[in-house]
Amino acid sequence: MGTYVTFKLTTKTTRSEFDCPEYSVRRRYSDFLWMRHKLEQSHLTHIVPPLPGKHSMKRLEHFTIDFVKMRMFHLNQFLNRVARHPVLSCDRSFQIFLTAKASEFASHRKSGYGFIHKVEDSLHNLAAGVMIKNRPEEFAAMQAYIQTFSEKMANIDRIAQRLLKEQQDYAVQLHNYSPVWTLWSSCEGQGLSANLEAVAQAVNKNCRAVCSLNEECSMKLVQPLREYSLFSNAVKDALSRRDAMQIEYELTMEELKRRRDEREQLKISDQSNSLGAWMGKDPNEVKKDKEEKLEALIQSLKKQGDQTCDSSVCANADLKADWERWHSNKKTDFKKTFSKWADRQMDYYTTCLSGWEEAQRFIHTSEGEEDMINVSPSNLDDCQNMA
């Protein structure tokens, strides 16, 4: 049996649709994936928040304490984003995810996604592969923005990763650098030895500051940027599903037009040489049967077109509302992230500066003491004789 990690979820709520004010359940990462898929399936044009990646690049690292803590942080953030959404938070699958016991939840998972849903997903993917003809300008602008945003976030993420790696290498070098000064101090006399030890302490203080900064950099800067890189993919998916609904409507309207044209041609056609007439049926009866079947198909297509049109209107409104909400949250999240990171950078440089200032004060103080020691009584006598 494979090894896996489960996460304890504690939910406190005052909503009337929940039977109890508090629940506690355990869920695996795959359960989160299932729940997110259900949200996408039930709310096609809502922007469903992203989940963190499934595995680390390093083998077995997903069982380390640091990795599990980071995953807990991002899964909790995902749940809070869904819980704050006015529509997604009311989804039945989300409520079951938060409240159902293990056996009940396992049964719900097995019955919740089957062959029919897979066929529907395949049809949506097939529709998305057809070139859309008349995408509204506002959604074309969204598509262009999110593509540019995605590219910028990918570039920033790569640079942030490279800078973090360089800072981690710098921390290693500082860690190896401090003992060199300490060893040197042990080989010198009392005056120089103390100065060398002061430099060693300043380097050591800088090393601790860099290590602390690196730990916070991954959690407070790199990961938030990466989350919004994943968010851009979630927005693209919602736009693609909206396009698929519009394509479905356009294809239905094209088929309806074709059938109406066929009906008009049928009215003026002669069915004397039709297959039914060759089989002994009255040409007029053959024509009437075709007209009835064609009329039934036209009415069915018209009904389907009306339903698809209504669904598209609602879907467009949902996506526009989520787009505005996402922009507002993005602005707030980035402002908070950059403000905290700027404060953290200032703290880092203040700590490094204080380490070198302490070393400088000690060195200057020791130089003053040496000058006082060098002024001996014999030297004073020589000065008096010269006077």
GUZA-629186 format. One record per residue (C-alpha): residue in one letter; x, y, z. Coordinates in steps of 0.001 Angstrom, whole numbers, plus 500000, padded with zeros to 6 digits. Layout:
GUZA-629186
<vokol A; <X; Y; Z>> ...
//
This chain:
GUZA-629186
<vokol M; <500000; 500000; 500000>> <vokol G; <501381; 503428; 499069>> <vokol T; <502329; 506011; 501652>> <vokol Y; <500416; 509268; 501722>> <vokol V; <499733; 512285; 503917>> <vokol T; <496326; 513314; 505249>> <vokol F; <495419; 516778; 506447>> <vokol K; <493067; 517587; 509297>> <vokol L; <490430; 520156; 508344>> <vokol T; <488521; 522034; 511032>> <vokol T; <485549; 524091; 509834>> <vokol K; <483591; 526568; 511956>> <vokol T; <480502; 528112; 510410>> <vokol T; <477285; 529954; 511196>> <vokol R; <475602; 529178; 507862>> <vokol S; <472130; 527696; 508034>> <vokol E; <472814; 525022; 505394>> <vokol F; <475242; 523282; 507769>> <vokol D; <473760; 521053; 510472>> <vokol C; <476514; 521709; 513023>> <vokol P; <478600; 524787; 513865>> <vokol E; <481895; 522871; 513720>> <vokol Y; <483321; 519917; 511789>> <vokol S; <486622; 518082; 511783>> <vokol V; <487635; 515693; 508978>> <vokol R; <490811; 514362; 507364>> <vokol R; <491457; 514625; 503623>> <vokol R; <494201; 513601; 501189>> <vokol Y; <495604; 515811; 498470>> <vokol S; <493727; 513726; 495875>> <vokol D; <490497; 514650; 497686>> <vokol F; <491307; 518309; 497113>> <vokol L; <491839; 517587; 493420>> <vokol W; <488461; 515834; 493230>> <vokol M; <486686; 518707; 494961>> <vokol R; <488252; 521327; 492704>> <vokol H; <487281; 519329; 489623>> <vokol K; <483700; 519168; 490870>> <vokol L; <483668; 522948; 491294>> <vokol E; <484924; 523440; 487732>> <vokol Q; <482391; 520946; 486447>> <vokol S; <479449; 522580; 488222>> <vokol H; <480483; 526202; 487639>> <vokol L; <481974; 526309; 484164>> <vokol T; <482679; 530027; 483908>> <vokol H; <483608; 530752; 487499>> <vokol I; <487318; 531153; 488264>> <vokol V; <488147; 528270; 490623>> <vokol P; <491261; 529001; 492741>> <vokol P; <494293; 526825; 491926>> <vokol L; <495844; 524085; 494036>> <vokol P; <499589; 523771; 494672>> <vokol G; <501492; 521294; 492495>> <vokol K; <501125; 517627; 493355>> <vokol H; <504786; 516641; 493818>> <vokol S; <508121; 518223; 494539>> <vokol M; <510817; 517890; 491911>> <vokol K; <513011; 516027; 494402>> <vokol R; <512277; 512410; 495166>> <vokol L; <510492; 511806; 498513>> <vokol E; <510751; 515490; 499446>> <vokol H; <506958; 515624; 499722>> <vokol F; <507270; 513700; 503005>> <vokol T; <509567; 516230; 504676>> <vokol I; <508213; 518494; 507414>> <vokol D; <509003; 521702; 505513>> <vokol F; <507208; 520500; 502377>> <vokol V; <504151; 519335; 504332>> <vokol K; <503963; 522646; 506224>> <vokol M; <504141; 524610; 502996>> <vokol R; <501482; 522406; 501420>> <vokol M; <499241; 522875; 504473>> <vokol F; <499604; 526637; 504124>> <vokol H; <498595; 526645; 500447>> <vokol L; <495750; 524143; 500871>> <vokol N; <494383; 526283; 503683>> <vokol Q; <494659; 529346; 501447>> <vokol F; <492810; 527486; 498675>> <vokol L; <489964; 526538; 501045>> <vokol N; <489673; 530094; 502366>> <vokol R; <489471; 531482; 498827>> <vokol V; <486671; 529050; 497975>> <vokol A; <484900; 529748; 501281>> <vokol R; <484908; 533496; 500572>> <vokol H; <483465; 533040; 497071>> <vokol P; <479721; 533868; 497034>> <vokol V; <478875; 531012; 494628>> <vokol L; <481539; 528318; 495021>> <vokol S; <481146; 528286; 498801>> <vokol C; <477508; 527175; 498399>> <vokol D; <478372; 524196; 496204>> <vokol R; <477100; 520880; 497558>> <vokol S; <480348; 519018; 496837>> <vokol F; <482315; 521642; 498767>> <vokol Q; <480040; 521218; 501772>> <vokol I; <480367; 517436; 501629>> <vokol F; <484150; 517797; 501354>> <vokol L; <484190; 519810; 504601>> <vokol T; <481698; 517759; 506597>> <vokol A; <481353; 514124; 505435>> <vokol K; <482946; 511290; 507370>> <vokol A; <485533; 509130; 505632>> <vokol S; <483183; 506314; 504536>> <vokol E; <480450; 508696; 503391>> <vokol F; <482930; 510844; 501526>> <vokol A; <484509; 507827; 499786>> <vokol S; <481070; 506695; 498624>> <vokol H; <480259; 510177; 497342>> <vokol R; <483544; 510327; 495429>> <vokol K; <482882; 507024; 493666>> <vokol S; <479405; 508050; 492535>> <vokol G; <480285; 511619; 491707>> <vokol Y; <482265; 511220; 488514>> <vokol G; <481610; 508647; 485850>> <vokol F; <481505; 507937; 482165>> <vokol I; <478840; 510530; 481345>> <vokol H; <480872; 513323; 482925>> <vokol K; <483968; 512233; 481040>> <vokol V; <482016; 512361; 477790>> <vokol E; <480797; 515878; 478649>> <vokol D; <484378; 516974; 479346>> <vokol S; <485470; 515503; 476012>> <vokol L; <482731; 517398; 474195>> <vokol H; <483758; 520656; 475860>> <vokol N; <487370; 520021; 474873>> <vokol L; <486272; 519242; 471318>> <vokol A; <484263; 522458; 471143>> <vokol A; <487183; 524432; 472542>> <vokol G; <489296; 523151; 469665>> <vokol V; <487006; 524826; 467105>> <vokol M; <487946; 528370; 466154>> <vokol I; <485525; 530821; 467721>> <vokol K; <484080; 533304; 465218>> <vokol N; <482738; 536289; 467120>> <vokol R; <484300; 536472; 470577>> <vokol P; <483029; 539640; 472335>> <vokol E; <485639; 542376; 472653>> <vokol E; <485605; 542339; 476453>> <vokol F; <486480; 538634; 476553>> <vokol A; <489074; 539077; 473814>> <vokol A; <490652; 541761; 476007>> <vokol M; <490571; 539372; 478979>> <vokol Q; <492271; 536691; 476887>> <vokol A; <495014; 539089; 475789>> <vokol Y; <495566; 540388; 479325>> <vokol I; <495784; 536975; 480976>> <vokol Q; <498198; 535741; 478310>> <vokol T; <500522; 538699; 478937>> <vokol F; <500070; 538379; 482697>> <vokol S; <500907; 534664; 482550>> <vokol E; <504112; 535317; 480611>> <vokol K; <505214; 538055; 483023>> <vokol M; <504506; 535892; 486072>> <vokol A; <506482; 533031; 484540>> <vokol N; <509469; 535348; 483940>> <vokol I; <509268; 536787; 487449>> <vokol D; <509029; 533305; 488934>> <vokol R; <512139; 532151; 487053>> <vokol I; <514107; 535211; 488153>> <vokol A; <512910; 534895; 491761>> <vokol Q; <513976; 531240; 491800>> <vokol R; <517394; 532150; 490431>> <vokol L; <517852; 534959; 492972>> <vokol L; <516807; 532649; 495796>> <vokol K; <519343; 530049; 494643>> <vokol E; <522068; 532706; 494551>> <vokol Q; <521153; 533881; 498048>> <vokol Q; <521233; 530300; 499322>> <vokol D; <524707; 529850; 497812>> <vokol Y; <525743; 533163; 499391>> <vokol A; <524554; 531916; 502794>> <vokol V; <526678; 528777; 502407>> <vokol Q; <529731; 530876; 501539>> <vokol L; <529169; 533114; 504562>> <vokol H; <528784; 530047; 506764>> <vokol N; <532185; 528823; 505586>> <vokol Y; <533701; 532315; 505722>> <vokol S; <533156; 533092; 509418>> <vokol P; <535307; 530220; 510802>> <vokol V; <538249; 531403; 508657>> <vokol W; <538359; 534679; 510566>> <vokol T; <538019; 532857; 513873>> <vokol L; <540909; 530519; 513061>> <vokol W; <543045; 533465; 511985>> <vokol S; <542337; 535273; 515257>> <vokol S; <543680; 532316; 517231>> <vokol C; <547067; 532762; 515549>> <vokol E; <547522; 536470; 516314>> <vokol G; <548348; 538578; 519324>> <vokol Q; <545778; 539971; 521705>> <vokol G; <545095; 543280; 519897>> <vokol L; <544663; 541940; 516348>> <vokol S; <542998; 538756; 517563>> <vokol A; <540099; 540677; 519113>> <vokol N; <539593; 542680; 515900>> <vokol L; <539535; 539524; 513803>> <vokol E; <537005; 537967; 516160>> <vokol A; <534796; 541073; 515784>> <vokol V; <534862; 540636; 511991>> <vokol A; <534007; 536936; 512409>> <vokol Q; <531002; 537838; 514558>> <vokol A; <529807; 540392; 511961>> <vokol V; <530090; 537798; 509179>> <vokol N; <528234; 535272; 511328>> <vokol K; <525458; 537768; 512029>> <vokol N; <525145; 538451; 508290>> <vokol C; <525002; 534698; 507649>> <vokol R; <522098; 534235; 510089>> <vokol A; <520284; 537196; 508529>> <vokol V; <520643; 535758; 505001>> <vokol C; <519441; 532310; 506114>> <vokol S; <516395; 533852; 507800>> <vokol L; <515678; 535945; 504710>> <vokol N; <515925; 532905; 502425>> <vokol E; <513426; 530942; 504511>> <vokol E; <510917; 533770; 504372>> <vokol C; <511618; 534487; 500695>> <vokol S; <510273; 531117; 499607>> <vokol M; <507120; 531356; 501706>> <vokol K; <506315; 535067; 501499>> <vokol L; <507454; 535999; 497987>> <vokol V; <508201; 533059; 495685>> <vokol Q; <505120; 531012; 496636>> <vokol P; <502598; 533893; 496356>> <vokol L; <504005; 534744; 492918>> <vokol R; <503781; 531100; 491887>> <vokol E; <500192; 530886; 493121>> <vokol Y; <499188; 533722; 490815>> <vokol S; <501043; 532036; 487986>> <vokol L; <498763; 529034; 488606>> <vokol F; <495826; 531426; 488970>> <vokol S; <496455; 532662; 485432>> <vokol N; <495952; 529091; 484197>> <vokol A; <492672; 528882; 486140>> <vokol V; <491483; 532089; 484449>> <vokol K; <492495; 530715; 481044>> <vokol D; <490510; 527536; 481745>> <vokol A; <487407; 529560; 482641>> <vokol L; <487750; 531627; 479456>> <vokol S; <488168; 528443; 477409>> <vokol R; <485005; 526958; 478905>> <vokol R; <483128; 530195; 478115>> <vokol D; <484391; 530024; 474532>> <vokol A; <483259; 526394; 474307>> <vokol M; <479721; 527429; 475304>> <vokol Q; <479700; 530176; 472674>> <vokol I; <481009; 527765; 470033>> <vokol E; <478279; 525295; 470959>> <vokol Y; <475686; 528062; 470458>> <vokol E; <477216; 529112; 467123>> <vokol L; <477287; 525528; 465832>> <vokol T; <473661; 525064; 466890>> <vokol M; <472639; 528244; 465078>> <vokol E; <474517; 527161; 461953>> <vokol E; <472786; 523782; 462008>> <vokol L; <469409; 525464; 462559>> <vokol K; <469983; 527743; 459555>> <vokol R; <470992; 524772; 457416>> <vokol R; <467863; 522859; 458378>> <vokol R; <465613; 525859; 457693>> <vokol D; <467156; 526232; 454249>> <vokol E; <466595; 522536; 453723>> <vokol R; <462940; 522995; 454677>> <vokol E; <462510; 525761; 452104>> <vokol Q; <464087; 523595; 449421>> <vokol L; <461830; 520720; 450401>> <vokol K; <458717; 522844; 449847>> <vokol I; <459508; 523323; 446166>> <vokol S; <461030; 519908; 445556>> <vokol D; <459511; 517012; 443615>> <vokol Q; <459589; 513725; 445524>> <vokol S; <458614; 511583; 442531>> <vokol N; <462136; 510232; 442226>> <vokol S; <462748; 509864; 445961>> <vokol L; <463505; 506522; 447600>> <vokol G; <460072; 506446; 449233>> <vokol A; <458353; 506980; 445906>> <vokol W; <460407; 504170; 444342>> <vokol M; <459201; 501929; 447175>> <vokol G; <455564; 502614; 446230>> <vokol K; <454683; 505482; 448557>> <vokol D; <452743; 508510; 447405>> <vokol P; <455253; 511342; 446650>> <vokol N; <453076; 513792; 448582>> <vokol E; <453103; 511511; 451629>> <vokol V; <456848; 511164; 451347>> <vokol K; <457185; 514927; 451207>> <vokol K; <454857; 515374; 454183>> <vokol D; <456816; 512864; 456287>> <vokol K; <460058; 514631; 455507>> <vokol E; <458564; 517992; 456359>> <vokol E; <457262; 516709; 459719>> <vokol K; <460623; 515182; 460657>> <vokol L; <462460; 518290; 459534>> <vokol E; <460075; 520557; 461464>> <vokol A; <460559; 518476; 464630>> <vokol L; <464339; 518731; 464227>> <vokol I; <464123; 522502; 463659>> <vokol Q; <462032; 522977; 466792>> <vokol S; <464491; 520865; 468775>> <vokol L; <467435; 522896; 467481>> <vokol K; <465601; 526139; 468200>> <vokol K; <464921; 525031; 471777>> <vokol Q; <468544; 523938; 472190>> <vokol G; <469720; 527278; 470781>> <vokol D; <467531; 529233; 473190>> <vokol Q; <468787; 527198; 476149>> <vokol T; <472406; 527579; 475050>> <vokol C; <471918; 531313; 474560>> <vokol D; <470445; 531708; 478046>> <vokol S; <473285; 529646; 479518>> <vokol S; <475858; 531745; 477663>> <vokol V; <474354; 534993; 478949>> <vokol C; <474496; 533725; 482541>> <vokol A; <477994; 532327; 482000>> <vokol N; <479240; 535647; 480639>> <vokol A; <477832; 537496; 483637>> <vokol D; <479423; 534985; 486044>> <vokol L; <482803; 535269; 484399>> <vokol K; <482739; 539076; 484335>> <vokol A; <481854; 539163; 488041>> <vokol D; <484645; 536712; 488881>> <vokol W; <487077; 538650; 486690>> <vokol E; <486416; 541831; 488668>> <vokol R; <486654; 539926; 491952>> <vokol W; <489920; 538316; 490884>> <vokol H; <491427; 541682; 489910>> <vokol S; <490410; 543172; 493253>> <vokol N; <491886; 540246; 495212>> <vokol K; <495035; 540319; 493073>> <vokol K; <495580; 543991; 493825>> <vokol T; <495092; 543439; 497565>> <vokol D; <497280; 540310; 497691>> <vokol F; <500152; 541839; 495732>> <vokol K; <500050; 545056; 497745>> <vokol K; <500233; 543070; 500978>> <vokol T; <502967; 540767; 499640>> <vokol F; <505185; 543552; 498296>> <vokol S; <504718; 545718; 501398>> <vokol K; <505704; 542879; 503720>> <vokol W; <508635; 541934; 501510>> <vokol A; <509902; 545519; 501402>> <vokol D; <509723; 545675; 505212>> <vokol R; <511541; 542350; 505424>> <vokol Q; <514292; 543549; 503086>> <vokol M; <514778; 546668; 505206>> <vokol D; <514979; 544533; 508354>> <vokol Y; <517556; 542338; 506655>> <vokol Y; <519810; 545218; 505624>> <vokol T; <519379; 546861; 509041>> <vokol T; <520527; 543640; 510728>> <vokol C; <523537; 543311; 508410>> <vokol L; <524448; 546974; 508904>> <vokol S; <524197; 546704; 512684>> <vokol G; <526580; 543723; 512636>> <vokol W; <529251; 545701; 510790>> <vokol E; <528645; 548816; 512906>> <vokol E; <529251; 546782; 516057>> <vokol A; <532474; 545420; 514570>> <vokol Q; <533571; 548918; 513538>> <vokol R; <532926; 550380; 517013>> <vokol F; <534859; 547559; 518640>> <vokol I; <537823; 548014; 516274>> <vokol H; <537944; 551792; 516844>> <vokol T; <537676; 551317; 520599>> <vokol S; <540508; 548790; 520607>> <vokol E; <542674; 551166; 518557>> <vokol G; <542172; 553919; 521182>> <vokol E; <543167; 551558; 523980>> <vokol E; <546332; 550560; 522117>> <vokol D; <547295; 554233; 521685>> <vokol M; <546869; 554812; 525418>> <vokol I; <548971; 551760; 526230>> <vokol N; <551797; 552851; 523889>> <vokol V; <552244; 556150; 525866>> <vokol S; <554600; 554664; 528561>> <vokol P; <556284; 556545; 531516>> <vokol S; <559715; 556249; 529841>> <vokol N; <558368; 558006; 526807>> <vokol L; <557011; 560779; 529026>> <vokol D; <560474; 561250; 530628>> <vokol D; <562044; 561543; 527194>> <vokol C; <559560; 564224; 526290>> <vokol Q; <560324; 566175; 529468>> <vokol N; <564127; 565974; 528850>> <vokol M; <563643; 567301; 525320>> <vokol A; <561611; 570181; 526702>> 
//
